[in-house]
Amino acid sequence: MPSTSQYNRSPARSGIGSGGSRWWLRGRGPCLAALFGVLLPLASCANGDVVSQPTGDGRVHLTVERELMATLFRIDVIADNGVVGREAIEAAFSEIEKAEGLLSNWDESSQVSELNRAAGIQPVTVSPELMAVLQRAFDVAELTGGAFDISFASCGGLWSIRDRRIPSDEELDSCLAHVDYRNVALDPERSAVFITDPEARLGIAGLAKGYRVDSAARVLERRGITDFVVDGGGDMRVSTSQSGTSWPIQVAHPRRSTPFGTIDVASGAVATSGDYEWFFEEAGVRYHHILDPDTGRPARKSTSATVIAPSAVDADALATGLFVMGPTEGLALAERLPGVEAMLIAPDLSVHTTSGFPEVVVLGTVTS
């Protein structure tokens, strides 16, 4: 679910969640303000700089941004003092870096790369962490009827947004025969995985950032940090256990560079998938990066899908799956899932939400 990320930082006010910070929920991208700019940027965008502000309740609000694995990660914490906050943030970033050896499709030494090399040959023993991620990926694949399917990596190399490459029908038909999550056998007791189809490949980019965000959040929680935001290029985990208030998050407009609206989230994870993140146009047709595993072509039932879920892994995967399913089927599924709320924007820019989705403070006109 690659995308770009922006943040709109408001002037600090008293206490956390009282309007002091706002986040652009667009997705992923390079350093803050490098692509789109922000209204009120942080004091610095240098990699690893610490921005510190008092919160008005005797604590301190620390912010660190760091580019890792071609993604801008930002961690905000409210801590009793600067030393505690900095140590917690550094530990969280270390945990994010450790995940690369598990999840990367581009690192030839990663466990996912090893799995793909062994496709059709033999099972591979994986770490408990990767097994848990794969189990959740296949759970979401089952829930969405294959609308989210990490075996779509079997076709992943055919499209190129950068090179504006559109595969032929023959190419898509050939690779789609190998797209089916049921071609992967999981043995949790032995922590072994076997891709039974020798031509199938797995790609977990649609879960990897969510996993890293969840891992960082767990580190902060273990260190006693109760108020935080971990943003992995648009996949977010938030917590306001101590203050009991919310973090305001701005959701992107799918057809403009300004936000569509703001939602308040007190705890949990938020992720958005949209057809505006990576795309090109050819003969008036938008070709974007969110592909329908049934057709191998860009999904056409949504322009944006925002999901709130207990974990960033779930929010990440479900945002992609619900986007492909579209408002009718996607929201019907989300309504059945405990702890999950969703907002989908249709191609006609009509907005559809689950019954428990937070109130959206709309900023400007939606249908334009």
Contacts in CASP RR format, 6 or more apart in sequence:
PFRMAT RR
TARGET T0000
AUTHOR 0000-0000-0000
METHOD contacts of the structure
MODEL  1
MPSTSQYNRSPARSGIGSGGSRWWLRGRGPCLAALFGVLLPLASCANGDV
VSQPTGDGRVHLTVERELMATLFRIDVIADNGVVGREAIEAAFSEIEKAE
GLLSNWDESSQVSELNRAAGIQPVTVSPELMAVLQRAFDVAELTGGAFDI
SFASCGGLWSIRDRRIPSDEELDSCLAHVDYRNVALDPERSAVFITDPEA
RLGIAGLAKGYRVDSAARVLERRGITDFVVDGGGDMRVSTSQSGTSWPIQ
VAHPRRSTPFGTIDVASGAVATSGDYEWFFEEAGVRYHHILDPDTGRPAR
KSTSATVIAPSAVDADALATGLFVMGPTEGLALAERLPGVEAMLIAPDLS
VHTTSGFPEVVVLGTVTS
1 27 0 8 1.000
1 205 0 8 1.000
1 206 0 8 1.000
1 209 0 8 1.000
1 235 0 8 1.000
1 271 0 8 1.000
1 273 0 8 1.000
1 290 0 8 1.000
1 316 0 8 1.000
1 319 0 8 1.000
1 320 0 8 1.000
2 27 0 8 1.000
2 28 0 8 1.000
2 205 0 8 1.000
2 277 0 8 1.000
2 278 0 8 1.000
2 289 0 8 1.000
3 26 0 8 1.000
3 27 0 8 1.000
3 28 0 8 1.000
3 29 0 8 1.000
3 233 0 8 1.000
3 234 0 8 1.000
3 272 0 8 1.000
3 273 0 8 1.000
3 274 0 8 1.000
3 277 0 8 1.000
3 278 0 8 1.000
4 26 0 8 1.000
4 27 0 8 1.000
4 28 0 8 1.000
4 29 0 8 1.000
4 30 0 8 1.000
4 35 0 8 1.000
4 36 0 8 1.000
4 233 0 8 1.000
4 277 0 8 1.000
5 24 0 8 1.000
5 26 0 8 1.000
5 27 0 8 1.000
5 28 0 8 1.000
5 29 0 8 1.000
5 32 0 8 1.000
5 72 0 8 1.000
5 74 0 8 1.000
5 231 0 8 1.000
5 232 0 8 1.000
5 233 0 8 1.000
5 234 0 8 1.000
6 24 0 8 1.000
6 26 0 8 1.000
6 32 0 8 1.000
6 33 0 8 1.000
6 35 0 8 1.000
6 36 0 8 1.000
6 37 0 8 1.000
6 38 0 8 1.000
7 21 0 8 1.000
7 22 0 8 1.000
7 23 0 8 1.000
7 24 0 8 1.000
7 32 0 8 1.000
7 38 0 8 1.000
7 42 0 8 1.000
7 74 0 8 1.000
7 231 0 8 1.000
8 22 0 8 1.000
8 23 0 8 1.000
8 24 0 8 1.000
8 38 0 8 1.000
8 39 0 8 1.000
8 40 0 8 1.000
8 250 0 8 1.000
8 259 0 8 1.000
9 20 0 8 1.000
9 21 0 8 1.000
9 22 0 8 1.000
9 38 0 8 1.000
9 40 0 8 1.000
9 41 0 8 1.000
9 42 0 8 1.000
10 19 0 8 1.000
10 20 0 8 1.000
10 21 0 8 1.000
10 22 0 8 1.000
10 40 0 8 1.000
11 20 0 8 1.000
11 40 0 8 1.000
12 20 0 8 1.000
12 53 0 8 1.000
12 54 0 8 1.000
12 55 0 8 1.000
12 61 0 8 1.000
13 19 0 8 1.000
13 20 0 8 1.000
14 55 0 8 1.000
14 56 0 8 1.000
14 57 0 8 1.000
15 55 0 8 1.000
15 56 0 8 1.000
15 57 0 8 1.000
15 243 0 8 1.000
15 245 0 8 1.000
16 55 0 8 1.000
16 57 0 8 1.000
16 61 0 8 1.000
16 78 0 8 1.000
16 227 0 8 1.000
16 240 0 8 1.000
16 243 0 8 1.000
16 245 0 8 1.000
16 247 0 8 1.000
17 240 0 8 1.000
17 243 0 8 1.000
17 245 0 8 1.000
17 246 0 8 1.000
17 247 0 8 1.000
17 248 0 8 1.000
18 245 0 8 1.000
19 248 0 8 1.000
21 61 0 8 1.000
21 76 0 8 1.000
21 229 0 8 1.000
21 247 0 8 1.000
21 248 0 8 1.000
22 248 0 8 1.000
22 249 0 8 1.000
22 250 0 8 1.000
22 262 0 8 1.000
23 229 0 8 1.000
23 231 0 8 1.000
23 236 0 8 1.000
23 247 0 8 1.000
23 248 0 8 1.000
23 249 0 8 1.000
23 250 0 8 1.000
24 38 0 8 1.000
24 250 0 8 1.000
24 252 0 8 1.000
24 259 0 8 1.000
25 234 0 8 1.000
25 236 0 8 1.000
25 249 0 8 1.000
25 250 0 8 1.000
25 251 0 8 1.000
25 252 0 8 1.000
25 270 0 8 1.000
25 271 0 8 1.000
25 272 0 8 1.000
25 306 0 8 1.000
26 36 0 8 1.000
26 234 0 8 1.000
26 252 0 8 1.000
26 272 0 8 1.000
26 277 0 8 1.000
27 233 0 8 1.000
27 234 0 8 1.000
27 235 0 8 1.000
27 252 0 8 1.000
27 271 0 8 1.000
27 272 0 8 1.000
27 277 0 8 1.000
28 71 0 8 1.000
28 72 0 8 1.000
28 209 0 8 1.000
28 232 0 8 1.000
28 233 0 8 1.000
28 234 0 8 1.000
28 235 0 8 1.000
28 277 0 8 1.000
29 35 0 8 1.000
29 71 0 8 1.000
29 72 0 8 1.000
29 233 0 8 1.000
30 67 0 8 1.000
30 72 0 8 1.000
31 45 0 8 1.000
31 47 0 8 1.000
31 65 0 8 1.000
31 67 0 8 1.000
31 72 0 8 1.000
32 38 0 8 1.000
32 41 0 8 1.000
32 42 0 8 1.000
32 45 0 8 1.000
32 65 0 8 1.000
32 72 0 8 1.000
32 74 0 8 1.000
33 41 0 8 1.000
33 45 0 8 1.000
34 45 0 8 1.000
36 257 0 8 1.000
42 51 0 8 1.000
42 63 0 8 1.000
42 65 0 8 1.000
43 49 0 8 1.000
43 51 0 8 1.000
44 51 0 8 1.000
45 65 0 8 1.000
47 65 0 8 1.000
47 66 0 8 1.000
47 67 0 8 1.000
48 64 0 8 1.000
48 65 0 8 1.000
48 66 0 8 1.000
49 64 0 8 1.000
49 65 0 8 1.000
50 62 0 8 1.000
50 63 0 8 1.000
50 64 0 8 1.000
50 86 0 8 1.000
50 89 0 8 1.000
51 62 0 8 1.000
51 63 0 8 1.000
51 64 0 8 1.000
52 60 0 8 1.000
52 61 0 8 1.000
52 62 0 8 1.000
52 63 0 8 1.000
52 82 0 8 1.000
53 60 0 8 1.000
53 61 0 8 1.000
54 60 0 8 1.000
54 61 0 8 1.000
55 61 0 8 1.000
55 78 0 8 1.000
57 243 0 8 1.000
59 78 0 8 1.000
59 79 0 8 1.000
59 80 0 8 1.000
59 81 0 8 1.000
60 78 0 8 1.000
60 79 0 8 1.000
60 80 0 8 1.000
60 81 0 8 1.000
60 82 0 8 1.000
60 85 0 8 1.000
61 76 0 8 1.000
61 77 0 8 1.000
61 78 0 8 1.000
62 76 0 8 1.000
62 77 0 8 1.000
62 79 0 8 1.000
62 82 0 8 1.000
62 85 0 8 1.000
62 86 0 8 1.000
62 89 0 8 1.000
63 74 0 8 1.000
63 75 0 8 1.000
63 76 0 8 1.000
64 74 0 8 1.000
64 75 0 8 1.000
64 89 0 8 1.000
64 93 0 8 1.000
65 72 0 8 1.000
65 73 0 8 1.000
65 74 0 8 1.000
66 72 0 8 1.000
66 73 0 8 1.000
66 74 0 8 1.000
66 93 0 8 1.000
67 73 0 8 1.000
68 93 0 8 1.000
68 96 0 8 1.000
68 97 0 8 1.000
68 100 0 8 1.000
69 100 0 8 1.000
69 104 0 8 1.000
69 212 0 8 1.000
71 209 0 8 1.000
71 232 0 8 1.000
71 233 0 8 1.000
72 232 0 8 1.000
72 233 0 8 1.000
73 93 0 8 1.000
73 96 0 8 1.000
73 212 0 8 1.000
73 216 0 8 1.000
73 230 0 8 1.000
73 231 0 8 1.000
73 232 0 8 1.000
73 233 0 8 1.000
74 229 0 8 1.000
74 230 0 8 1.000
74 231 0 8 1.000
74 232 0 8 1.000
74 233 0 8 1.000
75 89 0 8 1.000
75 92 0 8 1.000
75 93 0 8 1.000
75 216 0 8 1.000
75 220 0 8 1.000
75 228 0 8 1.000
75 229 0 8 1.000
75 230 0 8 1.000
75 231 0 8 1.000
76 228 0 8 1.000
76 229 0 8 1.000
76 231 0 8 1.000
77 85 0 8 1.000
77 88 0 8 1.000
77 89 0 8 1.000
77 220 0 8 1.000
77 225 0 8 1.000
77 227 0 8 1.000
77 228 0 8 1.000
78 225 0 8 1.000
78 226 0 8 1.000
78 227 0 8 1.000
78 228 0 8 1.000
78 242 0 8 1.000
78 243 0 8 1.000
79 85 0 8 1.000
79 88 0 8 1.000
79 225 0 8 1.000
84 223 0 8 1.000
84 225 0 8 1.000
85 225 0 8 1.000
87 223 0 8 1.000
88 219 0 8 1.000
88 220 0 8 1.000
88 223 0 8 1.000
88 224 0 8 1.000
88 225 0 8 1.000
89 220 0 8 1.000
91 219 0 8 1.000
91 223 0 8 1.000
92 216 0 8 1.000
92 217 0 8 1.000
92 219 0 8 1.000
92 220 0 8 1.000
92 230 0 8 1.000
93 216 0 8 1.000
94 219 0 8 1.000
95 212 0 8 1.000
95 215 0 8 1.000
95 216 0 8 1.000
95 218 0 8 1.000
95 219 0 8 1.000
96 212 0 8 1.000
96 215 0 8 1.000
96 216 0 8 1.000
98 215 0 8 1.000
99 129 0 8 1.000
99 208 0 8 1.000
99 211 0 8 1.000
99 212 0 8 1.000
99 215 0 8 1.000
100 107 0 8 1.000
100 110 0 8 1.000
101 107 0 8 1.000
101 109 0 8 1.000
101 110 0 8 1.000
101 111 0 8 1.000
102 110 0 8 1.000
102 111 0 8 1.000
102 112 0 8 1.000
102 127 0 8 1.000
102 129 0 8 1.000
102 130 0 8 1.000
102 133 0 8 1.000
102 211 0 8 1.000
103 110 0 8 1.000
103 111 0 8 1.000
103 112 0 8 1.000
103 130 0 8 1.000
103 133 0 8 1.000
103 204 0 8 1.000
103 207 0 8 1.000
103 208 0 8 1.000
103 211 0 8 1.000
103 212 0 8 1.000
104 110 0 8 1.000
104 112 0 8 1.000
104 113 0 8 1.000
104 208 0 8 1.000
105 112 0 8 1.000
105 113 0 8 1.000
105 116 0 8 1.000
105 153 0 8 1.000
105 203 0 8 1.000
105 204 0 8 1.000
105 205 0 8 1.000
107 113 0 8 1.000
111 124 0 8 1.000
111 126 0 8 1.000
111 127 0 8 1.000
111 130 0 8 1.000
112 130 0 8 1.000
112 202 0 8 1.000
112 203 0 8 1.000
112 204 0 8 1.000
114 124 0 8 1.000
115 124 0 8 1.000
115 126 0 8 1.000
115 193 0 8 1.000
115 195 0 8 1.000
115 202 0 8 1.000
116 153 0 8 1.000
116 195 0 8 1.000
116 201 0 8 1.000
116 202 0 8 1.000
118 124 0 8 1.000
118 194 0 8 1.000
118 195 0 8 1.000
119 195 0 8 1.000
119 197 0 8 1.000
119 198 0 8 1.000
119 199 0 8 1.000
119 200 0 8 1.000
119 201 0 8 1.000
120 194 0 8 1.000
120 195 0 8 1.000
120 196 0 8 1.000
120 197 0 8 1.000
120 198 0 8 1.000
121 198 0 8 1.000
122 194 0 8 1.000
123 185 0 8 1.000
123 187 0 8 1.000
123 192 0 8 1.000
123 193 0 8 1.000
123 194 0 8 1.000
124 192 0 8 1.000
124 193 0 8 1.000
124 194 0 8 1.000
125 190 0 8 1.000
125 191 0 8 1.000
125 192 0 8 1.000
126 134 0 8 1.000
126 191 0 8 1.000
126 192 0 8 1.000
126 193 0 8 1.000
127 191 0 8 1.000
128 191 0 8 1.000
129 211 0 8 1.000
130 193 0 8 1.000
131 186 0 8 1.000
131 188 0 8 1.000
131 191 0 8 1.000
131 193 0 8 1.000
133 204 0 8 1.000
133 207 0 8 1.000
133 211 0 8 1.000
133 313 0 8 1.000
134 150 0 8 1.000
134 184 0 8 1.000
134 186 0 8 1.000
134 193 0 8 1.000
134 202 0 8 1.000
134 204 0 8 1.000
135 186 0 8 1.000
135 188 0 8 1.000
136 207 0 8 1.000
136 313 0 8 1.000
136 314 0 8 1.000
136 317 0 8 1.000
137 148 0 8 1.000
137 150 0 8 1.000
137 181 0 8 1.000
137 204 0 8 1.000
137 207 0 8 1.000
137 317 0 8 1.000
138 181 0 8 1.000
138 184 0 8 1.000
138 186 0 8 1.000
140 148 0 8 1.000
140 314 0 8 1.000
140 317 0 8 1.000
140 318 0 8 1.000
140 321 0 8 1.000
141 148 0 8 1.000
141 149 0 8 1.000
141 150 0 8 1.000
141 181 0 8 1.000
142 181 0 8 1.000
143 333 0 8 1.000
143 337 0 8 1.000
144 318 0 8 1.000
144 321 0 8 1.000
144 322 0 8 1.000
144 324 0 8 1.000
144 325 0 8 1.000
144 330 0 8 1.000
144 333 0 8 1.000
146 181 0 8 1.000
146 293 0 8 1.000
146 294 0 8 1.000
146 321 0 8 1.000
147 292 0 8 1.000
147 293 0 8 1.000
147 294 0 8 1.000
147 320 0 8 1.000
147 321 0 8 1.000
147 322 0 8 1.000
147 324 0 8 1.000
147 325 0 8 1.000
148 293 0 8 1.000
148 317 0 8 1.000
148 318 0 8 1.000
148 320 0 8 1.000
148 321 0 8 1.000
148 324 0 8 1.000
149 179 0 8 1.000
149 180 0 8 1.000
149 181 0 8 1.000
149 293 0 8 1.000
150 181 0 8 1.000
150 202 0 8 1.000
150 203 0 8 1.000
150 204 0 8 1.000
150 206 0 8 1.000
150 207 0 8 1.000
151 178 0 8 1.000
151 179 0 8 1.000
151 180 0 8 1.000
151 181 0 8 1.000
151 183 0 8 1.000
151 184 0 8 1.000
151 200 0 8 1.000
151 201 0 8 1.000
151 202 0 8 1.000
151 203 0 8 1.000
151 293 0 8 1.000
152 179 0 8 1.000
152 203 0 8 1.000
152 291 0 8 1.000
152 293 0 8 1.000
152 296 0 8 1.000
153 201 0 8 1.000
153 202 0 8 1.000
153 203 0 8 1.000
154 175 0 8 1.000
154 178 0 8 1.000
154 179 0 8 1.000
154 199 0 8 1.000
154 200 0 8 1.000
154 201 0 8 1.000
155 167 0 8 1.000
155 172 0 8 1.000
155 175 0 8 1.000
155 176 0 8 1.000
155 178 0 8 1.000
155 179 0 8 1.000
155 291 0 8 1.000
155 296 0 8 1.000
156 175 0 8 1.000
156 291 0 8 1.000
158 165 0 8 1.000
158 167 0 8 1.000
158 171 0 8 1.000
158 172 0 8 1.000
158 175 0 8 1.000
159 165 0 8 1.000
159 166 0 8 1.000
159 167 0 8 1.000
159 287 0 8 1.000
159 289 0 8 1.000
159 291 0 8 1.000
161 278 0 8 1.000
161 279 0 8 1.000
161 280 0 8 1.000
161 287 0 8 1.000
161 288 0 8 1.000
161 289 0 8 1.000
164 280 0 8 1.000
164 282 0 8 1.000
164 287 0 8 1.000
166 282 0 8 1.000
166 287 0 8 1.000
172 295 0 8 1.000
172 296 0 8 1.000
172 297 0 8 1.000
176 293 0 8 1.000
176 296 0 8 1.000
177 199 0 8 1.000
178 197 0 8 1.000
178 199 0 8 1.000
178 200 0 8 1.000
178 201 0 8 1.000
179 200 0 8 1.000
179 293 0 8 1.000
179 296 0 8 1.000
180 197 0 8 1.000
180 200 0 8 1.000
183 195 0 8 1.000
183 196 0 8 1.000
183 197 0 8 1.000
183 200 0 8 1.000
184 193 0 8 1.000
184 194 0 8 1.000
184 195 0 8 1.000
184 196 0 8 1.000
184 200 0 8 1.000
184 202 0 8 1.000
185 193 0 8 1.000
185 194 0 8 1.000
185 196 0 8 1.000
186 192 0 8 1.000
186 193 0 8 1.000
187 193 0 8 1.000
187 194 0 8 1.000
195 201 0 8 1.000
195 202 0 8 1.000
206 316 0 8 1.000
206 317 0 8 1.000
206 320 0 8 1.000
207 313 0 8 1.000
207 316 0 8 1.000
207 317 0 8 1.000
209 232 0 8 1.000
209 233 0 8 1.000
209 234 0 8 1.000
209 235 0 8 1.000
209 312 0 8 1.000
209 316 0 8 1.000
210 232 0 8 1.000
210 235 0 8 1.000
210 269 0 8 1.000
210 271 0 8 1.000
210 311 0 8 1.000
210 312 0 8 1.000
210 313 0 8 1.000
210 315 0 8 1.000
210 316 0 8 1.000
211 312 0 8 1.000
211 313 0 8 1.000
212 232 0 8 1.000
213 230 0 8 1.000
213 231 0 8 1.000
213 232 0 8 1.000
213 235 0 8 1.000
213 236 0 8 1.000
213 237 0 8 1.000
213 269 0 8 1.000
213 312 0 8 1.000
214 237 0 8 1.000
214 269 0 8 1.000
214 311 0 8 1.000
214 312 0 8 1.000
214 313 0 8 1.000
216 230 0 8 1.000
216 237 0 8 1.000
217 228 0 8 1.000
217 230 0 8 1.000
217 237 0 8 1.000
217 239 0 8 1.000
217 312 0 8 1.000
220 228 0 8 1.000
220 230 0 8 1.000
220 239 0 8 1.000
221 239 0 8 1.000
225 239 0 8 1.000
226 239 0 8 1.000
226 240 0 8 1.000
226 241 0 8 1.000
226 242 0 8 1.000
227 239 0 8 1.000
227 240 0 8 1.000
227 241 0 8 1.000
227 242 0 8 1.000
227 243 0 8 1.000
228 237 0 8 1.000
228 238 0 8 1.000
228 239 0 8 1.000
229 236 0 8 1.000
229 237 0 8 1.000
229 238 0 8 1.000
229 247 0 8 1.000
230 236 0 8 1.000
230 237 0 8 1.000
230 238 0 8 1.000
230 312 0 8 1.000
234 271 0 8 1.000
234 272 0 8 1.000
235 269 0 8 1.000
235 270 0 8 1.000
235 271 0 8 1.000
235 312 0 8 1.000
235 315 0 8 1.000
235 316 0 8 1.000
236 249 0 8 1.000
236 269 0 8 1.000
236 270 0 8 1.000
236 271 0 8 1.000
236 312 0 8 1.000
237 268 0 8 1.000
237 269 0 8 1.000
237 311 0 8 1.000
237 312 0 8 1.000
238 247 0 8 1.000
238 249 0 8 1.000
238 265 0 8 1.000
238 266 0 8 1.000
238 267 0 8 1.000
238 268 0 8 1.000
238 269 0 8 1.000
238 270 0 8 1.000
239 267 0 8 1.000
239 268 0 8 1.000
240 246 0 8 1.000
240 247 0 8 1.000
240 266 0 8 1.000
240 267 0 8 1.000
241 267 0 8 1.000
244 266 0 8 1.000
245 266 0 8 1.000
246 264 0 8 1.000
246 265 0 8 1.000
246 266 0 8 1.000
247 264 0 8 1.000
247 265 0 8 1.000
247 266 0 8 1.000
248 262 0 8 1.000
248 263 0 8 1.000
248 264 0 8 1.000
249 262 0 8 1.000
249 263 0 8 1.000
249 264 0 8 1.000
249 265 0 8 1.000
249 270 0 8 1.000
250 259 0 8 1.000
250 261 0 8 1.000
250 262 0 8 1.000
250 363 0 8 1.000
251 259 0 8 1.000
251 260 0 8 1.000
251 261 0 8 1.000
251 262 0 8 1.000
251 263 0 8 1.000
251 272 0 8 1.000
251 304 0 8 1.000
251 306 0 8 1.000
251 343 0 8 1.000
251 360 0 8 1.000
252 259 0 8 1.000
252 260 0 8 1.000
252 272 0 8 1.000
252 274 0 8 1.000
252 276 0 8 1.000
252 304 0 8 1.000
253 259 0 8 1.000
253 260 0 8 1.000
253 261 0 8 1.000
253 366 0 8 1.000
254 260 0 8 1.000
254 274 0 8 1.000
254 275 0 8 1.000
254 276 0 8 1.000
254 303 0 8 1.000
254 304 0 8 1.000
254 345 0 8 1.000
254 349 0 8 1.000
255 276 0 8 1.000
255 303 0 8 1.000
255 349 0 8 1.000
255 368 0 8 1.000
256 368 0 8 1.000
258 363 0 8 1.000
259 363 0 8 1.000
260 304 0 8 1.000
260 345 0 8 1.000
260 360 0 8 1.000
260 362 0 8 1.000
260 363 0 8 1.000
260 366 0 8 1.000
261 360 0 8 1.000
261 361 0 8 1.000
261 362 0 8 1.000
261 363 0 8 1.000
262 360 0 8 1.000
262 361 0 8 1.000
262 363 0 8 1.000
263 270 0 8 1.000
263 306 0 8 1.000
263 357 0 8 1.000
263 358 0 8 1.000
263 359 0 8 1.000
263 360 0 8 1.000
263 361 0 8 1.000
264 358 0 8 1.000
264 359 0 8 1.000
265 308 0 8 1.000
265 358 0 8 1.000
268 308 0 8 1.000
268 309 0 8 1.000
268 310 0 8 1.000
268 311 0 8 1.000
269 308 0 8 1.000
269 309 0 8 1.000
269 310 0 8 1.000
269 311 0 8 1.000
269 312 0 8 1.000
269 313 0 8 1.000
269 314 0 8 1.000
269 315 0 8 1.000
269 316 0 8 1.000
270 306 0 8 1.000
270 307 0 8 1.000
270 308 0 8 1.000
270 315 0 8 1.000
271 306 0 8 1.000
271 307 0 8 1.000
271 309 0 8 1.000
271 312 0 8 1.000
271 315 0 8 1.000
271 316 0 8 1.000
271 318 0 8 1.000
271 319 0 8 1.000
272 304 0 8 1.000
272 305 0 8 1.000
272 306 0 8 1.000
272 307 0 8 1.000
272 319 0 8 1.000
273 290 0 8 1.000
273 304 0 8 1.000
273 305 0 8 1.000
273 319 0 8 1.000
273 320 0 8 1.000
273 321 0 8 1.000
273 322 0 8 1.000
273 323 0 8 1.000
274 288 0 8 1.000
274 290 0 8 1.000
274 302 0 8 1.000
274 303 0 8 1.000
274 304 0 8 1.000
274 305 0 8 1.000
274 323 0 8 1.000
275 286 0 8 1.000
275 288 0 8 1.000
275 290 0 8 1.000
275 298 0 8 1.000
275 299 0 8 1.000
275 302 0 8 1.000
275 303 0 8 1.000
275 304 0 8 1.000
275 323 0 8 1.000
276 288 0 8 1.000
276 303 0 8 1.000
276 304 0 8 1.000
277 288 0 8 1.000
277 289 0 8 1.000
278 288 0 8 1.000
278 289 0 8 1.000
279 286 0 8 1.000
279 287 0 8 1.000
279 288 0 8 1.000
279 289 0 8 1.000
280 286 0 8 1.000
280 287 0 8 1.000
281 287 0 8 1.000
286 298 0 8 1.000
287 298 0 8 1.000
288 298 0 8 1.000
289 298 0 8 1.000
290 298 0 8 1.000
290 299 0 8 1.000
290 320 0 8 1.000
290 323 0 8 1.000
290 324 0 8 1.000
291 297 0 8 1.000
291 298 0 8 1.000
291 299 0 8 1.000
292 298 0 8 1.000
292 299 0 8 1.000
292 300 0 8 1.000
292 324 0 8 1.000
293 324 0 8 1.000
299 323 0 8 1.000
299 324 0 8 1.000
299 326 0 8 1.000
300 347 0 8 1.000
301 323 0 8 1.000
301 324 0 8 1.000
301 325 0 8 1.000
301 326 0 8 1.000
301 327 0 8 1.000
301 346 0 8 1.000
301 347 0 8 1.000
302 322 0 8 1.000
302 323 0 8 1.000
302 324 0 8 1.000
302 326 0 8 1.000
302 327 0 8 1.000
302 344 0 8 1.000
302 345 0 8 1.000
302 346 0 8 1.000
302 347 0 8 1.000
303 345 0 8 1.000
303 346 0 8 1.000
303 347 0 8 1.000
303 349 0 8 1.000
304 323 0 8 1.000
304 343 0 8 1.000
304 344 0 8 1.000
304 345 0 8 1.000
305 319 0 8 1.000
305 320 0 8 1.000
305 321 0 8 1.000
305 322 0 8 1.000
305 323 0 8 1.000
305 326 0 8 1.000
305 342 0 8 1.000
305 343 0 8 1.000
305 344 0 8 1.000
305 345 0 8 1.000
306 319 0 8 1.000
306 342 0 8 1.000
306 343 0 8 1.000
306 344 0 8 1.000
307 314 0 8 1.000
307 315 0 8 1.000
307 318 0 8 1.000
307 319 0 8 1.000
307 322 0 8 1.000
307 334 0 8 1.000
307 340 0 8 1.000
307 341 0 8 1.000
307 342 0 8 1.000
308 315 0 8 1.000
308 339 0 8 1.000
308 340 0 8 1.000
308 341 0 8 1.000
308 342 0 8 1.000
308 357 0 8 1.000
308 358 0 8 1.000
309 315 0 8 1.000
309 318 0 8 1.000
309 337 0 8 1.000
309 339 0 8 1.000
309 340 0 8 1.000
310 339 0 8 1.000
310 340 0 8 1.000
314 340 0 8 1.000
318 334 0 8 1.000
318 337 0 8 1.000
318 340 0 8 1.000
318 342 0 8 1.000
321 330 0 8 1.000
322 330 0 8 1.000
322 331 0 8 1.000
322 333 0 8 1.000
322 334 0 8 1.000
322 342 0 8 1.000
322 344 0 8 1.000
323 344 0 8 1.000
325 333 0 8 1.000
326 344 0 8 1.000
326 346 0 8 1.000
327 344 0 8 1.000
327 346 0 8 1.000
327 350 0 8 1.000
327 352 0 8 1.000
330 342 0 8 1.000
330 344 0 8 1.000
331 342 0 8 1.000
331 344 0 8 1.000
331 352 0 8 1.000
331 353 0 8 1.000
331 354 0 8 1.000
334 340 0 8 1.000
334 341 0 8 1.000
334 342 0 8 1.000
334 354 0 8 1.000
335 354 0 8 1.000
335 355 0 8 1.000
340 354 0 8 1.000
341 353 0 8 1.000
341 354 0 8 1.000
341 356 0 8 1.000
341 357 0 8 1.000
341 358 0 8 1.000
342 353 0 8 1.000
342 354 0 8 1.000
342 357 0 8 1.000
343 351 0 8 1.000
343 352 0 8 1.000
343 353 0 8 1.000
343 354 0 8 1.000
343 357 0 8 1.000
343 360 0 8 1.000
344 351 0 8 1.000
344 352 0 8 1.000
344 353 0 8 1.000
345 351 0 8 1.000
345 352 0 8 1.000
345 366 0 8 1.000
346 352 0 8 1.000
348 367 0 8 1.000
349 366 0 8 1.000
349 367 0 8 1.000
349 368 0 8 1.000
350 367 0 8 1.000
351 360 0 8 1.000
351 366 0 8 1.000
353 360 0 8 1.000
END
